[in-house]
Amino acid sequence: MLTIISGTNRKGSKTKEVAQNAQAIVEKMGISTSLIDLADLSTDFINNEQYSGDNLPTWLKELQDASLIPANHFVIVSPEYNGSIPGYLKLFIDAISVHRIKECFGSKSTALVGVASGRAGNLRGLDHLTSIMHHIGCKVIPCPLPISNIGNVMTDGQLDENTTSVLTDLIKKLIKS
């Protein structure tokens, strides 16, 4: 199974649309997939006790069991927020990695995709995210995909042909890893 994480809690984001395009590519390959959209999550995992004991909400434990632990591969799509990743994405990773970190992430291959309206495609943020994912045990495949000028490469929720081709190649590389 391949799990895709749309890395922002902003509703109606281009990040989610890119994640949905990735999911469509994976499904065309006949691979089971799961999409976690941070914008759909409850915020009740944000509390001062999330790091002690077993204080994860039931729904988050169920998400671990359904979409994280069974995954062999991850695609994380992250927008650029202030030259990095959204704090909400980092908080989500922290919350789900406190309990059962090796089961959720250990030695699993991960591809990173950056989304930005500017010209760098969140390359700096993808470097930060690479460090985080390495620290929790994931194998991040080389050559993340920075999607720059998202407004110019996406129309009505669909990536243009060239970007779709590059994203497809990244996913194929991920699956082979």
PyMOL CGO cylinders between C-alpha atoms (Angstrom):
from pymol import cmd
from pymol.cgo import CYLINDER

trace = [
    CYLINDER, 0.00, 0.00, 0.00, 1.11, 3.55, -0.72, 0.3, 1, 1, 1, 1, 1, 1,
    CYLINDER, 1.11, 3.55, -0.72, -0.07, 6.37, 1.54, 0.3, 1, 1, 1, 1, 1, 1,
    CYLINDER, -0.07, 6.37, 1.54, -0.13, 9.96, 0.33, 0.3, 1, 1, 1, 1, 1, 1,
    CYLINDER, -0.13, 9.96, 0.33, -0.15, 12.81, 2.84, 0.3, 1, 1, 1, 1, 1, 1,
    CYLINDER, -0.15, 12.81, 2.84, -1.46, 16.22, 1.82, 0.3, 1, 1, 1, 1, 1, 1,
    CYLINDER, -1.46, 16.22, 1.82, 0.66, 18.31, 4.17, 0.3, 1, 1, 1, 1, 1, 1,
    CYLINDER, 0.66, 18.31, 4.17, -1.48, 21.32, 5.02, 0.3, 1, 1, 1, 1, 1, 1,
    CYLINDER, -1.48, 21.32, 5.02, -4.55, 21.93, 7.09, 0.3, 1, 1, 1, 1, 1, 1,
    CYLINDER, -4.55, 21.93, 7.09, -5.72, 24.63, 4.66, 0.3, 1, 1, 1, 1, 1, 1,
    CYLINDER, -5.72, 24.63, 4.66, -9.04, 23.78, 3.06, 0.3, 1, 1, 1, 1, 1, 1,
    CYLINDER, -9.04, 23.78, 3.06, -9.21, 23.83, -0.75, 0.3, 1, 1, 1, 1, 1, 1,
    CYLINDER, -9.21, 23.83, -0.75, -5.45, 23.89, -1.22, 0.3, 1, 1, 1, 1, 1, 1,
    CYLINDER, -5.45, 23.89, -1.22, -3.44, 23.19, -4.34, 0.3, 1, 1, 1, 1, 1, 1,
    CYLINDER, -3.44, 23.19, -4.34, -1.45, 20.78, -2.17, 0.3, 1, 1, 1, 1, 1, 1,
    CYLINDER, -1.45, 20.78, -2.17, -4.49, 18.55, -1.84, 0.3, 1, 1, 1, 1, 1, 1,
    CYLINDER, -4.49, 18.55, -1.84, -5.08, 18.73, -5.60, 0.3, 1, 1, 1, 1, 1, 1,
    CYLINDER, -5.08, 18.73, -5.60, -1.48, 17.64, -6.26, 0.3, 1, 1, 1, 1, 1, 1,
    CYLINDER, -1.48, 17.64, -6.26, -1.96, 14.80, -3.74, 0.3, 1, 1, 1, 1, 1, 1,
    CYLINDER, -1.96, 14.80, -3.74, -5.14, 13.74, -5.55, 0.3, 1, 1, 1, 1, 1, 1,
    CYLINDER, -5.14, 13.74, -5.55, -3.26, 13.73, -8.86, 0.3, 1, 1, 1, 1, 1, 1,
    CYLINDER, -3.26, 13.73, -8.86, -0.61, 11.50, -7.26, 0.3, 1, 1, 1, 1, 1, 1,
    CYLINDER, -0.61, 11.50, -7.26, -3.33, 9.19, -5.95, 0.3, 1, 1, 1, 1, 1, 1,
    CYLINDER, -3.33, 9.19, -5.95, -4.85, 8.89, -9.43, 0.3, 1, 1, 1, 1, 1, 1,
    CYLINDER, -4.85, 8.89, -9.43, -1.43, 7.95, -10.84, 0.3, 1, 1, 1, 1, 1, 1,
    CYLINDER, -1.43, 7.95, -10.84, -0.91, 5.28, -8.16, 0.3, 1, 1, 1, 1, 1, 1,
    CYLINDER, -0.91, 5.28, -8.16, -4.39, 3.85, -8.70, 0.3, 1, 1, 1, 1, 1, 1,
    CYLINDER, -4.39, 3.85, -8.70, -3.77, 3.59, -12.46, 0.3, 1, 1, 1, 1, 1, 1,
    CYLINDER, -3.77, 3.59, -12.46, -0.76, 1.44, -11.57, 0.3, 1, 1, 1, 1, 1, 1,
    CYLINDER, -0.76, 1.44, -11.57, -3.09, -0.94, -9.72, 0.3, 1, 1, 1, 1, 1, 1,
    CYLINDER, -3.09, -0.94, -9.72, -1.57, -0.22, -6.30, 0.3, 1, 1, 1, 1, 1, 1,
    CYLINDER, -1.57, -0.22, -6.30, -3.79, 0.29, -3.29, 0.3, 1, 1, 1, 1, 1, 1,
    CYLINDER, -3.79, 0.29, -3.29, -3.56, 3.78, -1.91, 0.3, 1, 1, 1, 1, 1, 1,
    CYLINDER, -3.56, 3.78, -1.91, -4.69, 5.90, 0.97, 0.3, 1, 1, 1, 1, 1, 1,
    CYLINDER, -4.69, 5.90, 0.97, -4.85, 9.70, 1.06, 0.3, 1, 1, 1, 1, 1, 1,
    CYLINDER, -4.85, 9.70, 1.06, -4.49, 11.53, 4.35, 0.3, 1, 1, 1, 1, 1, 1,
    CYLINDER, -4.49, 11.53, 4.35, -5.59, 15.14, 4.00, 0.3, 1, 1, 1, 1, 1, 1,
    CYLINDER, -5.59, 15.14, 4.00, -4.51, 17.12, 7.05, 0.3, 1, 1, 1, 1, 1, 1,
    CYLINDER, -4.51, 17.12, 7.05, -7.34, 19.58, 6.36, 0.3, 1, 1, 1, 1, 1, 1,
    CYLINDER, -7.34, 19.58, 6.36, -9.83, 16.82, 7.22, 0.3, 1, 1, 1, 1, 1, 1,
    CYLINDER, -9.83, 16.82, 7.22, -8.32, 15.94, 10.59, 0.3, 1, 1, 1, 1, 1, 1,
    CYLINDER, -8.32, 15.94, 10.59, -9.64, 16.90, 13.98, 0.3, 1, 1, 1, 1, 1, 1,
    CYLINDER, -9.64, 16.90, 13.98, -7.36, 19.13, 16.02, 0.3, 1, 1, 1, 1, 1, 1,
    CYLINDER, -7.36, 19.13, 16.02, -7.91, 17.20, 19.26, 0.3, 1, 1, 1, 1, 1, 1,
    CYLINDER, -7.91, 17.20, 19.26, -4.46, 15.61, 18.99, 0.3, 1, 1, 1, 1, 1, 1,
    CYLINDER, -4.46, 15.61, 18.99, -2.95, 19.03, 19.70, 0.3, 1, 1, 1, 1, 1, 1,
    CYLINDER, -2.95, 19.03, 19.70, -2.60, 19.08, 23.45, 0.3, 1, 1, 1, 1, 1, 1,
    CYLINDER, -2.60, 19.08, 23.45, 0.10, 19.32, 26.08, 0.3, 1, 1, 1, 1, 1, 1,
    CYLINDER, 0.10, 19.32, 26.08, -0.08, 15.60, 26.87, 0.3, 1, 1, 1, 1, 1, 1,
    CYLINDER, -0.08, 15.60, 26.87, 0.27, 14.23, 23.35, 0.3, 1, 1, 1, 1, 1, 1,
    CYLINDER, 0.27, 14.23, 23.35, 3.84, 13.16, 24.03, 0.3, 1, 1, 1, 1, 1, 1,
    CYLINDER, 3.84, 13.16, 24.03, 3.27, 11.33, 27.30, 0.3, 1, 1, 1, 1, 1, 1,
    CYLINDER, 3.27, 11.33, 27.30, 1.60, 8.00, 27.89, 0.3, 1, 1, 1, 1, 1, 1,
    CYLINDER, 1.60, 8.00, 27.89, -0.91, 6.79, 25.36, 0.3, 1, 1, 1, 1, 1, 1,
    CYLINDER, -0.91, 6.79, 25.36, -2.88, 9.98, 24.87, 0.3, 1, 1, 1, 1, 1, 1,
    CYLINDER, -2.88, 9.98, 24.87, -3.55, 9.78, 21.15, 0.3, 1, 1, 1, 1, 1, 1,
    CYLINDER, -3.55, 9.78, 21.15, -7.22, 10.08, 20.28, 0.3, 1, 1, 1, 1, 1, 1,
    CYLINDER, -7.22, 10.08, 20.28, -8.89, 6.89, 19.09, 0.3, 1, 1, 1, 1, 1, 1,
    CYLINDER, -8.89, 6.89, 19.09, -9.36, 8.25, 15.56, 0.3, 1, 1, 1, 1, 1, 1,
    CYLINDER, -9.36, 8.25, 15.56, -5.61, 8.90, 15.26, 0.3, 1, 1, 1, 1, 1, 1,
    CYLINDER, -5.61, 8.90, 15.26, -4.78, 5.38, 16.44, 0.3, 1, 1, 1, 1, 1, 1,
    CYLINDER, -4.78, 5.38, 16.44, -7.23, 4.07, 13.83, 0.3, 1, 1, 1, 1, 1, 1,
    CYLINDER, -7.23, 4.07, 13.83, -5.53, 6.22, 11.18, 0.3, 1, 1, 1, 1, 1, 1,
    CYLINDER, -5.53, 6.22, 11.18, -2.19, 4.68, 12.15, 0.3, 1, 1, 1, 1, 1, 1,
    CYLINDER, -2.19, 4.68, 12.15, -3.67, 1.18, 11.80, 0.3, 1, 1, 1, 1, 1, 1,
    CYLINDER, -3.67, 1.18, 11.80, -5.46, 1.87, 8.51, 0.3, 1, 1, 1, 1, 1, 1,
    CYLINDER, -5.46, 1.87, 8.51, -3.08, 4.13, 6.57, 0.3, 1, 1, 1, 1, 1, 1,
    CYLINDER, -3.08, 4.13, 6.57, 0.35, 4.35, 8.16, 0.3, 1, 1, 1, 1, 1, 1,
    CYLINDER, 0.35, 4.35, 8.16, 1.36, 0.94, 9.50, 0.3, 1, 1, 1, 1, 1, 1,
    CYLINDER, 1.36, 0.94, 9.50, 0.19, -1.03, 6.40, 0.3, 1, 1, 1, 1, 1, 1,
    CYLINDER, 0.19, -1.03, 6.40, 1.94, 1.40, 4.03, 0.3, 1, 1, 1, 1, 1, 1,
    CYLINDER, 1.94, 1.40, 4.03, 5.12, 0.30, 2.31, 0.3, 1, 1, 1, 1, 1, 1,
    CYLINDER, 5.12, 0.30, 2.31, 5.67, 3.70, 0.73, 0.3, 1, 1, 1, 1, 1, 1,
    CYLINDER, 5.67, 3.70, 0.73, 4.74, 7.32, 1.38, 0.3, 1, 1, 1, 1, 1, 1,
    CYLINDER, 4.74, 7.32, 1.38, 4.35, 10.36, -0.83, 0.3, 1, 1, 1, 1, 1, 1,
    CYLINDER, 4.35, 10.36, -0.83, 4.29, 13.56, 1.18, 0.3, 1, 1, 1, 1, 1, 1,
    CYLINDER, 4.29, 13.56, 1.18, 3.12, 16.68, -0.62, 0.3, 1, 1, 1, 1, 1, 1,
    CYLINDER, 3.12, 16.68, -0.62, 4.08, 19.85, 1.23, 0.3, 1, 1, 1, 1, 1, 1,
    CYLINDER, 4.08, 19.85, 1.23, 3.43, 23.47, 0.41, 0.3, 1, 1, 1, 1, 1, 1,
    CYLINDER, 3.43, 23.47, 0.41, 5.97, 26.15, 1.18, 0.3, 1, 1, 1, 1, 1, 1,
    CYLINDER, 5.97, 26.15, 1.18, 5.19, 28.07, 4.35, 0.3, 1, 1, 1, 1, 1, 1,
    CYLINDER, 5.19, 28.07, 4.35, 7.79, 30.70, 5.25, 0.3, 1, 1, 1, 1, 1, 1,
    CYLINDER, 7.79, 30.70, 5.25, 10.59, 28.86, 3.48, 0.3, 1, 1, 1, 1, 1, 1,
    CYLINDER, 10.59, 28.86, 3.48, 9.81, 25.49, 5.02, 0.3, 1, 1, 1, 1, 1, 1,
    CYLINDER, 9.81, 25.49, 5.02, 6.95, 23.08, 5.67, 0.3, 1, 1, 1, 1, 1, 1,
    CYLINDER, 6.95, 23.08, 5.67, 3.72, 23.92, 7.51, 0.3, 1, 1, 1, 1, 1, 1,
    CYLINDER, 3.72, 23.92, 7.51, 4.00, 23.65, 11.27, 0.3, 1, 1, 1, 1, 1, 1,
    CYLINDER, 4.00, 23.65, 11.27, 0.82, 21.59, 11.20, 0.3, 1, 1, 1, 1, 1, 1,
    CYLINDER, 0.82, 21.59, 11.20, 2.55, 18.92, 9.08, 0.3, 1, 1, 1, 1, 1, 1,
    CYLINDER, 2.55, 18.92, 9.08, 5.43, 18.78, 11.59, 0.3, 1, 1, 1, 1, 1, 1,
    CYLINDER, 5.43, 18.78, 11.59, 2.98, 18.56, 14.48, 0.3, 1, 1, 1, 1, 1, 1,
    CYLINDER, 2.98, 18.56, 14.48, 1.11, 15.72, 12.74, 0.3, 1, 1, 1, 1, 1, 1,
    CYLINDER, 1.11, 15.72, 12.74, 4.36, 13.81, 12.17, 0.3, 1, 1, 1, 1, 1, 1,
    CYLINDER, 4.36, 13.81, 12.17, 5.34, 14.39, 15.81, 0.3, 1, 1, 1, 1, 1, 1,
    CYLINDER, 5.34, 14.39, 15.81, 1.97, 13.21, 17.13, 0.3, 1, 1, 1, 1, 1, 1,
    CYLINDER, 1.97, 13.21, 17.13, 1.84, 10.01, 15.09, 0.3, 1, 1, 1, 1, 1, 1,
    CYLINDER, 1.84, 10.01, 15.09, 5.49, 9.15, 15.59, 0.3, 1, 1, 1, 1, 1, 1,
    CYLINDER, 5.49, 9.15, 15.59, 5.45, 9.28, 19.39, 0.3, 1, 1, 1, 1, 1, 1,
    CYLINDER, 5.45, 9.28, 19.39, 3.66, 5.94, 19.59, 0.3, 1, 1, 1, 1, 1, 1,
    CYLINDER, 3.66, 5.94, 19.59, 4.61, 3.05, 17.30, 0.3, 1, 1, 1, 1, 1, 1,
    CYLINDER, 4.61, 3.05, 17.30, 7.21, 5.06, 15.36, 0.3, 1, 1, 1, 1, 1, 1,
    CYLINDER, 7.21, 5.06, 15.36, 8.97, 2.02, 13.87, 0.3, 1, 1, 1, 1, 1, 1,
    CYLINDER, 8.97, 2.02, 13.87, 5.69, 0.44, 12.79, 0.3, 1, 1, 1, 1, 1, 1,
    CYLINDER, 5.69, 0.44, 12.79, 4.51, 3.67, 11.18, 0.3, 1, 1, 1, 1, 1, 1,
    CYLINDER, 4.51, 3.67, 11.18, 7.72, 4.83, 9.51, 0.3, 1, 1, 1, 1, 1, 1,
    CYLINDER, 7.72, 4.83, 9.51, 10.69, 2.52, 10.09, 0.3, 1, 1, 1, 1, 1, 1,
    CYLINDER, 10.69, 2.52, 10.09, 12.61, 1.79, 6.89, 0.3, 1, 1, 1, 1, 1, 1,
    CYLINDER, 12.61, 1.79, 6.89, 9.71, 2.78, 4.64, 0.3, 1, 1, 1, 1, 1, 1,
    CYLINDER, 9.71, 2.78, 4.64, 10.47, 4.55, 1.38, 0.3, 1, 1, 1, 1, 1, 1,
    CYLINDER, 10.47, 4.55, 1.38, 9.22, 8.10, 1.01, 0.3, 1, 1, 1, 1, 1, 1,
    CYLINDER, 9.22, 8.10, 1.01, 8.99, 10.49, -1.93, 0.3, 1, 1, 1, 1, 1, 1,
    CYLINDER, 8.99, 10.49, -1.93, 8.67, 14.21, -1.31, 0.3, 1, 1, 1, 1, 1, 1,
    CYLINDER, 8.67, 14.21, -1.31, 6.80, 16.73, -3.45, 0.3, 1, 1, 1, 1, 1, 1,
    CYLINDER, 6.80, 16.73, -3.45, 6.95, 20.47, -2.86, 0.3, 1, 1, 1, 1, 1, 1,
    CYLINDER, 6.95, 20.47, -2.86, 4.27, 22.91, -3.97, 0.3, 1, 1, 1, 1, 1, 1,
    CYLINDER, 4.27, 22.91, -3.97, 4.79, 26.65, -4.29, 0.3, 1, 1, 1, 1, 1, 1,
    CYLINDER, 4.79, 26.65, -4.29, 3.43, 29.60, -6.17, 0.3, 1, 1, 1, 1, 1, 1,
    CYLINDER, 3.43, 29.60, -6.17, 6.99, 30.90, -6.48, 0.3, 1, 1, 1, 1, 1, 1,
    CYLINDER, 6.99, 30.90, -6.48, 9.96, 29.65, -8.43, 0.3, 1, 1, 1, 1, 1, 1,
    CYLINDER, 9.96, 29.65, -8.43, 11.68, 27.25, -6.00, 0.3, 1, 1, 1, 1, 1, 1,
    CYLINDER, 11.68, 27.25, -6.00, 8.92, 24.68, -5.46, 0.3, 1, 1, 1, 1, 1, 1,
    CYLINDER, 8.92, 24.68, -5.46, 9.64, 24.52, -1.70, 0.3, 1, 1, 1, 1, 1, 1,
    CYLINDER, 9.64, 24.52, -1.70, 13.13, 23.05, -2.14, 0.3, 1, 1, 1, 1, 1, 1,
    CYLINDER, 13.13, 23.05, -2.14, 14.27, 24.44, 1.22, 0.3, 1, 1, 1, 1, 1, 1,
    CYLINDER, 14.27, 24.44, 1.22, 11.22, 22.98, 2.93, 0.3, 1, 1, 1, 1, 1, 1,
    CYLINDER, 11.22, 22.98, 2.93, 11.82, 19.61, 1.27, 0.3, 1, 1, 1, 1, 1, 1,
    CYLINDER, 11.82, 19.61, 1.27, 15.36, 19.64, 2.69, 0.3, 1, 1, 1, 1, 1, 1,
    CYLINDER, 15.36, 19.64, 2.69, 13.89, 20.24, 6.16, 0.3, 1, 1, 1, 1, 1, 1,
    CYLINDER, 13.89, 20.24, 6.16, 11.31, 17.48, 5.62, 0.3, 1, 1, 1, 1, 1, 1,
    CYLINDER, 11.31, 17.48, 5.62, 14.03, 15.09, 4.42, 0.3, 1, 1, 1, 1, 1, 1,
    CYLINDER, 14.03, 15.09, 4.42, 15.91, 15.58, 7.68, 0.3, 1, 1, 1, 1, 1, 1,
    CYLINDER, 15.91, 15.58, 7.68, 12.76, 14.96, 9.71, 0.3, 1, 1, 1, 1, 1, 1,
    CYLINDER, 12.76, 14.96, 9.71, 11.86, 11.80, 7.79, 0.3, 1, 1, 1, 1, 1, 1,
    CYLINDER, 11.86, 11.80, 7.79, 15.40, 10.42, 8.07, 0.3, 1, 1, 1, 1, 1, 1,
    CYLINDER, 15.40, 10.42, 8.07, 15.32, 11.05, 11.80, 0.3, 1, 1, 1, 1, 1, 1,
    CYLINDER, 15.32, 11.05, 11.80, 12.16, 8.96, 12.23, 0.3, 1, 1, 1, 1, 1, 1,
    CYLINDER, 12.16, 8.96, 12.23, 13.57, 6.11, 10.16, 0.3, 1, 1, 1, 1, 1, 1,
    CYLINDER, 13.57, 6.11, 10.16, 12.22, 6.62, 6.65, 0.3, 1, 1, 1, 1, 1, 1,
    CYLINDER, 12.22, 6.62, 6.65, 14.30, 6.13, 3.54, 0.3, 1, 1, 1, 1, 1, 1,
    CYLINDER, 14.30, 6.13, 3.54, 13.75, 9.30, 1.49, 0.3, 1, 1, 1, 1, 1, 1,
    CYLINDER, 13.75, 9.30, 1.49, 14.40, 8.68, -2.17, 0.3, 1, 1, 1, 1, 1, 1,
    CYLINDER, 14.40, 8.68, -2.17, 16.74, 11.15, -3.90, 0.3, 1, 1, 1, 1, 1, 1,
    CYLINDER, 16.74, 11.15, -3.90, 15.56, 13.94, -6.15, 0.3, 1, 1, 1, 1, 1, 1,
    CYLINDER, 15.56, 13.94, -6.15, 12.36, 15.28, -4.61, 0.3, 1, 1, 1, 1, 1, 1,
    CYLINDER, 12.36, 15.28, -4.61, 9.91, 16.97, -6.95, 0.3, 1, 1, 1, 1, 1, 1,
    CYLINDER, 9.91, 16.97, -6.95, 9.62, 20.73, -6.49, 0.3, 1, 1, 1, 1, 1, 1,
    CYLINDER, 9.62, 20.73, -6.49, 6.53, 21.99, -8.30, 0.3, 1, 1, 1, 1, 1, 1,
    CYLINDER, 6.53, 21.99, -8.30, 7.06, 25.70, -8.91, 0.3, 1, 1, 1, 1, 1, 1,
    CYLINDER, 7.06, 25.70, -8.91, 4.51, 28.22, -10.14, 0.3, 1, 1, 1, 1, 1, 1,
    CYLINDER, 4.51, 28.22, -10.14, 1.66, 25.86, -9.27, 0.3, 1, 1, 1, 1, 1, 1,
    CYLINDER, 1.66, 25.86, -9.27, -0.88, 28.26, -10.77, 0.3, 1, 1, 1, 1, 1, 1,
    CYLINDER, -0.88, 28.26, -10.77, 0.77, 27.83, -14.18, 0.3, 1, 1, 1, 1, 1, 1,
    CYLINDER, 0.77, 27.83, -14.18, 0.99, 24.02, -14.16, 0.3, 1, 1, 1, 1, 1, 1,
    CYLINDER, 0.99, 24.02, -14.16, -2.46, 23.20, -12.80, 0.3, 1, 1, 1, 1, 1, 1,
    CYLINDER, -2.46, 23.20, -12.80, -5.83, 23.83, -14.38, 0.3, 1, 1, 1, 1, 1, 1,
    CYLINDER, -5.83, 23.83, -14.38, -9.14, 22.80, -12.81, 0.3, 1, 1, 1, 1, 1, 1,
    CYLINDER, -9.14, 22.80, -12.81, -7.33, 20.55, -10.32, 0.3, 1, 1, 1, 1, 1, 1,
    CYLINDER, -7.33, 20.55, -10.32, -5.30, 18.73, -12.98, 0.3, 1, 1, 1, 1, 1, 1,
    CYLINDER, -5.30, 18.73, -12.98, -1.55, 18.97, -13.42, 0.3, 1, 1, 1, 1, 1, 1,
    CYLINDER, -1.55, 18.97, -13.42, -0.27, 19.65, -16.91, 0.3, 1, 1, 1, 1, 1, 1,
    CYLINDER, -0.27, 19.65, -16.91, 1.16, 16.82, -18.99, 0.3, 1, 1, 1, 1, 1, 1,
    CYLINDER, 1.16, 16.82, -18.99, 4.83, 17.54, -18.25, 0.3, 1, 1, 1, 1, 1, 1,
    CYLINDER, 4.83, 17.54, -18.25, 4.33, 17.77, -14.47, 0.3, 1, 1, 1, 1, 1, 1,
    CYLINDER, 4.33, 17.77, -14.47, 2.17, 14.63, -14.49, 0.3, 1, 1, 1, 1, 1, 1,
    CYLINDER, 2.17, 14.63, -14.49, 4.93, 12.80, -16.34, 0.3, 1, 1, 1, 1, 1, 1,
    CYLINDER, 4.93, 12.80, -16.34, 7.59, 13.87, -13.83, 0.3, 1, 1, 1, 1, 1, 1,
    CYLINDER, 7.59, 13.87, -13.83, 5.31, 12.94, -10.90, 0.3, 1, 1, 1, 1, 1, 1,
    CYLINDER, 5.31, 12.94, -10.90, 4.64, 9.55, -12.49, 0.3, 1, 1, 1, 1, 1, 1,
    CYLINDER, 4.64, 9.55, -12.49, 8.38, 8.93, -12.84, 0.3, 1, 1, 1, 1, 1, 1,
    CYLINDER, 8.38, 8.93, -12.84, 8.92, 9.86, -9.18, 0.3, 1, 1, 1, 1, 1, 1,
    CYLINDER, 8.92, 9.86, -9.18, 6.21, 7.43, -8.06, 0.3, 1, 1, 1, 1, 1, 1,
    CYLINDER, 6.21, 7.43, -8.06, 7.66, 4.64, -10.21, 0.3, 1, 1, 1, 1, 1, 1,
    CYLINDER, 7.66, 4.64, -10.21, 11.08, 5.29, -8.68, 0.3, 1, 1, 1, 1, 1, 1,
    CYLINDER, 11.08, 5.29, -8.68, 9.51, 5.19, -5.20, 0.3, 1, 1, 1, 1, 1, 1,
    CYLINDER, 9.51, 5.19, -5.20, 7.78, 1.87, -5.85, 0.3, 1, 1, 1, 1, 1, 1,
    CYLINDER, 7.78, 1.87, -5.85, 11.03, 0.30, -7.08, 0.3, 1, 1, 1, 1, 1, 1,
    CYLINDER, 11.03, 0.30, -7.08, 12.93, 1.44, -3.98, 0.3, 1, 1, 1, 1, 1, 1,
]
cmd.load_cgo(trace, "trace")
